[in-house]
Amino acid sequence: MSDAPEPVAEIPTGPVPVPERVRELTGGRHLVPVWVNELGGLTFRDHGAPGSGGASYVKWVPAGTPELNLSDEATRLAWALAGGATVPEVVSHGSDSDGDWLITRALPGASAVAPQWIAEPATAALAIGAGLRVLHDTLPVAECPFEWGIAGRVSRFEERIASGESPGDWHRNYRDLTVETARRILLDPPDPDRLVVCHGDACAPNTLLDSTGRFAAHVDLGSLGVADRWADLAVAAWSIDWNHGQGFDHLVYEGYGIDPDQDRIDFYRLLWDVG
């Protein structure tokens, strides 16, 4: 299954309205929109006031968007940072009747989908794999209070089906499946290869690279939790296809230091799409 999901988030190419609360939090300064997604979530870069100590990023999601829980992300970021992961430091977070926000300190580096690294897909793929290996080897599974297990994600699949979703809403690789077939696959998962603290959204945009093309940091850890490492690896390599083009996904596994496991890749890509 080499086809990739249709993009659901992107770097904006034009003006993005700044929510009033975000404008208040940043003192009305000029903000640079850096990311938008299909749920209405926005991310801005704030270069900061003179003497403020540097730039930050402001994430905002509209009220009533449970898929993007910024309070949970703040908690996970703080835990991961304390555990030795290279992730942003939380400055503040909160909510009001219009939406939720999260402000984090900017880290050196650029997203693996920045134009420089889109033009160098092999470099980006290797760095993404290497970065996942660092994350998985660093954070202590036994001490992690968060999980990203199969059961919870299958429950989400069932909720989506109950709300009216059908195979026609799934990625084109899976539209020929019936709900029952997908359910049968999801209820018969492969045995875990190695439980780790997974990123939870290991798509290419969430890895930062330094100026030499090496892994620098991870961002957007709102789903961080314990799971089989293939839950991250399968999606990270898949995201190379739709962000950088075909033919480079194997370098994610090479950068990680592992051979592809097609059965686990297939399972976790289906779980990602429908759950």
C-alpha positions as CSV (number, residue, x, y, z in Angstrom):
1,M,0.0,0.0,0.0
2,S,2.1,2.9,-1.3
3,D,-0.6,5.5,-1.8
4,A,-0.7,8.1,0.9
5,P,-3.6,9.9,2.6
6,E,-4.9,13.1,1.1
7,P,-3.3,16.1,2.9
8,V,-5.5,17.3,5.7
9,A,-3.2,20.1,7.0
10,E,-0.8,22.4,5.3
11,I,1.5,25.4,5.5
12,P,-0.7,28.4,4.6
13,T,0.0,30.2,1.4
14,G,-2.0,33.4,2.1
15,P,-3.3,35.5,5.0
16,V,-4.9,33.7,8.0
17,P,-7.2,35.6,10.3
18,V,-5.8,35.8,13.9
19,P,-8.3,34.9,16.6
20,E,-9.0,37.8,18.9
21,R,-7.7,35.9,22.0
22,V,-4.5,35.0,20.2
23,R,-4.1,38.7,19.3
24,E,-4.6,39.6,23.0
25,L,-2.1,37.0,24.2
26,T,0.6,38.3,21.8
27,G,0.1,42.0,22.4
28,G,-1.2,42.6,18.9
29,R,2.2,41.9,17.4
30,H,2.6,40.7,13.8
31,L,2.2,36.9,13.7
32,V,3.3,34.6,11.0
33,P,0.8,31.8,10.2
34,V,2.7,28.5,9.9
35,W,0.1,25.8,9.9
36,V,-3.6,25.2,9.4
37,N,-5.6,22.0,9.6
38,E,-9.0,20.8,8.5
39,L,-10.4,21.0,12.0
40,G,-9.8,24.8,12.2
41,G,-6.6,24.5,14.2
42,L,-4.1,27.3,13.6
43,T,-0.4,27.8,14.5
44,F,1.4,31.1,14.5
45,R,5.0,32.1,15.0
46,D,5.4,35.1,17.4
47,H,8.8,36.7,17.1
48,G,8.3,38.2,20.6
49,A,8.5,41.6,22.1
50,P,12.0,43.2,22.4
51,G,13.7,41.7,25.4
52,S,11.2,38.9,25.7
53,G,13.8,36.2,25.4
54,G,13.0,34.9,21.9
55,A,10.3,33.6,19.6
56,S,7.4,31.3,20.5
57,Y,4.6,29.4,18.7
58,V,0.9,29.9,19.5
59,K,-1.5,27.1,18.7
60,W,-5.2,27.8,18.8
61,V,-8.2,25.5,18.2
62,P,-11.9,26.5,18.1
63,A,-14.1,25.4,21.0
64,G,-15.7,22.0,20.6
65,T,-12.8,20.3,18.9
66,P,-12.1,17.3,21.1
67,E,-9.7,15.8,18.6
68,L,-7.2,18.6,19.4
69,N,-6.9,18.8,23.2
70,L,-4.2,21.4,23.9
71,S,-4.4,21.0,27.6
72,D,-3.5,17.3,27.1
73,E,-0.7,18.3,24.8
74,A,0.7,20.7,27.4
75,T,0.7,18.0,30.0
76,R,2.5,15.5,27.6
77,L,5.0,18.1,26.5
78,A,6.0,18.8,30.1
79,W,6.3,15.1,30.9
80,A,8.4,14.4,27.8
81,L,10.7,17.4,28.4
82,A,11.3,16.3,32.0
83,G,12.1,12.8,30.6
84,G,14.9,14.1,28.4
85,A,13.1,14.4,25.0
86,T,13.9,17.3,22.8
87,V,10.5,19.0,22.7
88,P,9.2,22.6,23.2
89,E,8.8,24.1,26.6
90,V,5.3,25.2,27.5
91,V,5.0,28.9,28.2
92,S,1.2,28.9,28.9
93,H,-2.1,27.4,27.9
94,G,-5.7,28.0,28.5
95,S,-9.2,28.3,27.1
96,D,-12.2,30.5,26.8
97,S,-15.6,30.2,25.1
98,D,-14.1,30.7,21.7
99,G,-11.3,28.2,21.8
100,D,-8.1,26.7,23.4
101,W,-4.5,27.9,23.1
102,L,-1.0,26.7,23.8
103,I,2.1,28.8,23.7
104,T,5.5,27.1,23.5
105,R,9.0,28.4,23.2
106,A,10.5,28.1,19.7
107,L,13.3,25.6,19.2
108,P,16.1,25.8,16.7
109,G,15.4,24.0,13.5
110,A,12.9,23.8,10.6
111,S,10.1,21.3,9.9
112,A,10.9,18.4,7.7
113,V,8.3,19.8,5.3
114,A,10.1,23.2,5.0
115,P,10.9,23.9,1.3
116,Q,14.6,23.2,1.9
117,W,13.8,19.6,3.1
118,I,11.0,19.0,0.6
119,A,13.8,19.5,-2.0
120,E,16.0,16.9,-0.1
121,P,13.6,14.0,0.6
122,A,16.3,11.5,1.4
123,T,17.8,13.7,4.1
124,A,14.4,14.4,5.6
125,A,13.4,10.7,5.7
126,L,16.6,9.6,7.3
127,A,16.3,12.3,9.9
128,I,12.7,11.4,10.7
129,G,13.7,7.8,11.3
130,A,16.7,8.8,13.4
131,G,14.5,11.2,15.5
132,L,12.0,8.5,16.2
133,R,14.7,6.2,17.4
134,V,16.0,8.8,19.8
135,L,12.5,9.5,21.2
136,H,11.7,5.8,21.6
137,D,15.0,5.1,23.3
138,T,14.8,8.1,25.6
139,L,11.4,8.2,27.2
140,P,10.8,5.6,30.0
141,V,7.9,3.3,29.2
142,A,7.4,2.1,32.7
143,E,7.0,5.7,34.0
144,C,4.7,7.0,31.2
145,P,1.2,7.9,32.4
146,F,-0.2,8.1,28.9
147,E,-1.2,5.4,26.5
148,W,-1.9,5.3,22.8
149,G,-3.0,1.7,22.6
150,I,-5.0,-0.2,20.0
151,A,-8.1,-0.7,22.2
152,G,-8.8,3.0,22.6
153,R,-8.2,3.7,18.9
154,V,-10.5,0.9,17.9
155,S,-13.1,2.4,20.2
156,R,-12.7,5.6,18.2
157,F,-13.3,3.7,15.0
158,E,-16.5,2.3,16.4
159,E,-17.6,5.9,17.4
160,R,-17.0,7.1,13.9
161,I,-19.0,4.2,12.4
162,A,-21.8,4.9,14.8
163,S,-21.8,8.6,13.8
164,G,-22.4,7.6,10.2
165,E,-18.9,7.2,8.7
166,S,-18.6,4.6,6.0
167,P,-15.7,3.1,3.9
168,G,-16.4,5.8,1.3
169,D,-14.9,8.3,3.9
170,W,-11.7,6.3,4.3
171,H,-8.4,6.6,2.4
172,R,-8.6,5.2,-1.1
173,N,-6.5,2.2,-0.1
174,Y,-9.3,1.0,2.2
175,R,-12.5,2.0,0.4
176,D,-13.0,-1.5,-0.9
177,L,-13.1,-2.9,2.6
178,T,-16.4,-3.4,4.4
179,V,-16.8,-2.2,8.0
180,E,-16.9,-5.8,9.1
181,T,-13.7,-6.6,7.3
182,A,-11.9,-3.5,8.8
183,R,-13.3,-4.4,12.2
184,R,-12.0,-8.0,11.9
185,I,-8.5,-6.8,11.0
186,L,-8.4,-4.3,13.8
187,L,-9.6,-6.9,16.4
188,D,-6.7,-9.2,15.4
189,P,-3.7,-7.0,15.8
190,P,-0.1,-8.3,15.5
191,D,1.8,-9.0,18.7
192,P,3.7,-5.9,19.9
193,D,7.3,-5.8,18.6
194,R,8.5,-3.3,21.2
195,L,6.5,-1.1,23.4
196,V,7.8,2.5,23.5
197,V,6.5,5.9,24.3
198,C,5.3,6.8,20.9
199,H,5.0,10.3,19.4
200,G,1.4,9.7,18.4
201,D,1.5,11.9,15.3
202,A,4.9,11.1,13.7
203,C,4.1,12.6,10.4
204,A,6.9,14.5,8.7
205,P,5.8,18.0,9.7
206,N,6.3,17.2,13.3
207,T,10.0,16.5,13.1
208,L,12.4,19.5,13.1
209,L,15.8,19.3,11.4
210,D,18.9,21.4,12.1
211,S,20.8,23.3,9.4
212,T,22.8,20.2,8.4
213,G,19.7,18.0,8.0
214,R,20.0,16.1,11.2
215,F,17.2,15.4,13.7
216,A,16.7,18.4,16.0
217,A,13.4,18.1,17.9
218,H,9.8,16.9,17.9
219,V,6.7,19.0,18.1
220,D,2.9,18.4,18.3
221,L,2.8,15.6,20.9
222,G,-0.8,15.7,21.8
223,S,-1.3,12.0,21.4
224,L,2.0,10.9,23.0
225,G,1.7,7.6,24.8
226,V,2.7,4.0,25.1
227,A,2.2,1.8,22.0
228,D,4.1,-0.5,19.7
229,R,6.9,1.4,17.9
230,W,5.3,0.4,14.6
231,A,2.4,2.6,15.4
232,D,4.8,5.6,14.9
233,L,7.1,4.0,12.2
234,A,4.3,2.9,9.8
235,V,2.8,6.4,9.7
236,A,6.1,8.3,9.7
237,A,7.2,6.4,6.6
238,W,3.8,6.8,5.0
239,S,3.9,10.5,5.5
240,I,7.1,10.8,3.4
241,D,5.1,9.5,0.5
242,W,2.5,12.3,0.6
243,N,4.9,15.1,1.7
244,H,8.1,14.3,-0.2
245,G,7.0,11.9,-3.0
246,Q,7.3,8.2,-3.6
247,G,10.4,6.1,-3.2
248,F,11.9,7.5,0.0
249,D,9.8,5.8,2.7
250,H,12.4,3.0,3.2
251,L,14.9,5.6,4.4
252,V,12.7,6.2,7.5
253,Y,13.3,2.6,8.5
254,E,17.0,2.9,7.6
255,G,17.4,6.0,9.7
256,Y,15.7,4.3,12.6
257,G,17.9,1.2,12.2
258,I,15.2,-1.4,11.5
259,D,14.0,-3.5,8.6
260,P,10.4,-2.9,7.4
261,D,7.8,-5.2,8.9
262,Q,5.0,-5.2,6.3
263,D,2.4,-6.9,8.4
264,R,2.7,-4.3,11.2
265,I,3.0,-1.5,8.7
266,D,-0.3,-2.6,7.0
267,F,-2.1,-2.9,10.3
268,Y,-1.0,0.4,11.8
269,R,-1.7,2.3,8.6
270,L,-5.3,1.0,8.6
271,L,-5.6,1.8,12.3
272,W,-4.3,5.3,11.6
273,D,-6.8,6.0,8.9
274,V,-9.9,4.6,10.4
275,G,-9.2,5.0,14.1
